[in-house]
Amino acid sequence: MKPALQLRLGQSLALTPQLQQAIRLLQLSRMELELELNTALESNPLLDMAEDGGEGEDGDGEGLDAVDEAPAESADSAEADEPLDLDLEPDPTDYRGSGSGDEDGLEPQDAEIEDLRDHLLWQLNLTPMSPRDRAIATAIIEAVDDDGYLAESDDTIRDALAALYTVTSEEIESVRHRVQHFDPVGVASRNLRECLAVQLDAFDVQTPGLSLAQLLVADHLEALARQDRARICQRLQTDEAEFETALALIRSLVPKPGGAFASTNAEYVAPDAYARKVGGRWQVALAPGCQPRLGINEHYASLIAKARREDASYLKGQLQEARWLIKSLKTRAETMLKVAGAIVRAQEAFLEFGPEAMRPLVLKDVADEIGMHESTISRVTTRKFLHTPRGTFEFKYFFSSGVGTVDGGAASATAIQAMIKRLIDEEHATRPLSDQLLATELNRRGINVARRTVAKYREAMNIPSSNDRSRLG
């Protein structure tokens, strides 16, 4: 039995390749997951549709877990026997949207396309940084191409920042390294070799094959592309088994980090989880279909012992992949339930009272609570939707940074935007409130916010200025 690979995503969490596959599956929307599973069912004879539904199959309220109760099995506790040979391909397309609709099926959405830069800027807004570093990071993110690479030179980035700061190449490089560890890991790299190296650096140092994989990426990437395995093994004095372990690790990497973010719009989304108040407590349940009913085809499994050597080897490989996929799907479902539960725990006030009660919430808050890395939480929150009595929202909707209050607390950006919108909705048509008057009113209510911040939030909601509103009125 080969030792399982491990990927460290936090100080105390290490993922096996099977769990790494589960994290990759987290990036898929429900419809994309269905397409991938249909392909797997067609290509793998050892996979079959199971007769009995799993947890979360009932969308009518049964199987609801109270949000302060963990699932029966931790999402980071599953084990795998052998490393998975993943293809080196970019991830699927991405979109986001929010709204409300029919709880029992797909919901029509005016889905706003989120490109790679939107996704990175969202994470940047939730990351503590000095104003100087934040400006550098913004310039880097804006310069990233659709594949996730940074082709612009330091001089170009320095010129873009000249009106604000005079920065050095060392500062740009330092901030770029921080951005490279946003989700998707490896973004803002200068070339493929660096992109893969950054992803390998995220692995636990004890990962089998890691040192060889790093050497292959650093010095033999072109030879790998030529499939020159025998010569590489001879040159590096390594055996085929060690090479295959390292190669499987490299194949699990993503060569185009931005590949998951395409310009394809989606007209419908389906809720991945439901939040309901039952007996005075908010509870969360996965939607039907979030844990597909897959099983092992026992007929083909029974043929392994009787098959010829080549056929038996093929069937064993297919059996391993089938088992890993089933475990990965279970991990995916458990992780989504954990994240949804953490969101609902944090945002109970929103569920009770609406957007003005939304509290500040950043990726690290949820990551620390459920023991995963922030980049993993970022994947879970993308294209995953929570149905609530107030509508259906993308998980991302519940995250925003905070603004200080007079009592030493914090109000979320979402809550402040809701307050601004309500004040504007209630203003006199002939005497619209200026940004300064809005800021003064918010200050009176205990929110420490400047006029320019009010203007930024107002523009983010596509609300015209007071002068424009006066003309429109």
Secondary structure, 3 states (H helix, E strand, C coil): CCCCCCEECCCCCEECHHHHHHHHHHCCCHHHHHHHHHHHHHHCCCEEECCCCCCCCCCCCCCCEECCCCCCCCCCCCCCCCCCCCCCCCCCCCCECCECCCCCCCEECCCECCCHHHHHHHHHHCCCCCHHHHHHHHHHHHHECCCCEECCCHHHHHHHHCCCCCCCHHHHHHHHHHHCCCCCCCCCECCHHHHHHHHHHCECCCCCCHHHHHHHHHHCHHHHHCCCHHHHHHHHCCCHHHHHHHHHHHHCCCCCHHHHCCCCCCCEECCCEEEEEECCEEEEEECCCCCCCEEECHHHHHCCCCCCHHHHHHHHHHHHHHHHHHHHHHHHHHHHHHHHHHHHHHCHHHHHHCHHHCCCECHHHHHHHHCCCHHHHHHHHCCCEEEECCEEEEHHHHCECEEEECCCCEEEHHHHHHHHHHHHHHCECCECCCHHHHHHHHHHCCECCCHHHHHHHHHHCCCCCHHHHHHHC
